[in-house]
């Protein structure tokens, strides 16, 4: 028993040293992004977590908060291909995935790939497109491939979708079904910059040529980092903590929470999976080879907020999914 414990300790130390060594590029990447983006640490860190944990992001925030610029900057730093699609009511699935083009000279069909074949895809105002287009994107996100005609084409690696929703305009929108929203690892809520940050934005963007990012990281480093992240140690107590958080959204009474009248449906099993994966990526950003409860708590709200479906009673009382998730996080004991 003692030798097994020592072996486990040695394995954890080995992966910790490996993480410390391989994650050195993270600070360089953050620094290079900060030469273009002022503030927005939350957005940048979540972009990196999604990239490292191989999970897509749904982002809600008013226009003008550097969402597009953040993705462009990240792509520039990674030597990655980026596409931006403005979702509109008349958009067709082929506008996203591509199509087959007939050549009358030889009577053959050739493949014309769409903008989805990129490393970073910014899907602007995803809820403005009809269900068929949304489904085409979400299928590609899930399967990491697109079928054109009889051929299946694998999407590039890494492949990250950042989809945005505008919270202040509802006319002409097609809300994403909850089952499709569940496929996003994280849902982010972006706020305004501080006065000091906005002053710095004025200095950079309103005077002269805006700064441009330098390509400092190869995509192969991201793929190598993903392999390292898979080996990060997660203790059984951490797994139990994650399960308690998720199960408390489904049966709050069992955990001493008076939230039953507010929750119509709790989080799906994807929440448990994504909480562990995102917590591992968060630990990697902190240059640790093991997950702590703080890693889980740091990322939990982003994983849970779009997976807790509220009742009409909750909406009538202006209770938000964020407020419910925070109550759960405050109540469940931390190991």
WOTA-V719882 format. One record per residue. OMEGA is omega in radians with two decimals (NA if undefined). Layout:
omega
OMEGA
OMEGA
This chain:
omega
-3.13
3.14
3.10
3.11
3.11
3.13
3.10
3.12
3.13
3.14
3.12
3.12
-3.14
-3.14
3.09
3.12
3.13
3.12
3.13
-3.11
-3.01
-3.07
-3.13
-3.11
-3.05
-3.12
3.08
-3.13
3.10
-3.11
-3.12
3.10
-3.10
3.06
3.13
-3.07
3.08
3.14
3.12
3.13
-3.14
-3.13
-3.09
3.13
3.13
3.03
3.13
3.12
3.10
-3.14
-3.09
-3.12
3.11
3.13
-3.07
-3.04
2.99
-2.97
3.12
-3.14
-3.13
3.14
3.02
-3.10
3.03
3.12
-3.14
-3.12
3.13
3.13
3.10
-3.12
3.11
3.12
3.12
3.13
-3.05
-3.03
-3.07
3.07
-3.13
3.02
3.05
3.13
3.05
-3.10
-3.13
-3.11
-3.12
3.13
3.12
3.10
-3.13
3.09
-3.10
-3.01
-3.04
-3.07
3.03
-3.12
-3.11
3.09
-3.07
-3.12
-3.11
3.10
-3.11
3.02
3.06
-3.09
2.99
-3.06
-3.13
-3.08
3.13
-3.14
-3.12
3.07
3.13
-3.11
3.08
3.13
-3.04
3.12
-3.07
-3.10
3.05
-3.13
3.13
-2.99
-3.11
-3.14
3.10
-3.13
3.12
3.12
-3.06
3.06
3.11
3.10
-3.08
-3.03
-3.09
3.11
-3.14
3.10
3.09
-3.04
3.13
-3.09
3.08
-3.10
-3.13
3.12
-3.11
3.07
-0.13
3.12
-3.08
3.08
2.98
-3.13
-3.12
3.01
3.10
-3.06
-3.02
3.10
-3.13
-3.13
3.09
3.13
3.08
-3.05
3.12
3.04
-3.07
3.13
3.11
3.08
-3.10
-3.12
3.06
3.13
-3.06
2.92
-3.05
3.06
-3.01
3.14
3.14
3.04
3.05
3.13
-3.14
3.14
-3.14
3.04
3.11
3.08
3.09
-3.12
-3.06
-2.94
-3.06
-3.11
3.05
-3.08
3.10
-3.13
3.12
3.14
3.07
3.07
-3.04
-3.09
3.07
3.12
3.13
3.10
3.09
3.14
3.07
3.12
3.11
3.11
3.10
-3.11
3.12
-3.08
3.13
-3.01
3.06
-3.12
3.12
3.12
3.09
3.11
3.10
3.11
3.11
3.14
3.11
3.11
-3.09
-3.11
3.09
3.07
-3.11
-3.11
-3.06
-3.13
-3.13
-3.13
3.07
-3.13
-3.14
-3.06
-3.06
-3.13
-3.06
-3.04
3.08
3.11
3.12
-3.09
-3.14
3.08
3.07
-3.14
3.13
-3.13
-3.07
3.09
3.12
-3.10
-3.14
3.10
3.07
3.13
3.10
3.08
3.12
3.11
3.09
3.09
3.09
3.14
3.14
-3.10
3.07
3.06
3.13
3.07
-3.14
-3.11
-3.12
-3.01
-2.96
-3.10
3.14
3.13
-3.00
-2.92
-3.12
3.14
3.08
-3.14
-3.04
3.07
3.06
3.12
3.12
3.14
3.11
-3.13
-3.14
3.05
-3.12
3.07
3.09
-3.12
3.12
-3.14
3.13
3.09
3.13
-3.13
3.14
-3.01
-3.08
-3.11
3.11
-3.12
NA
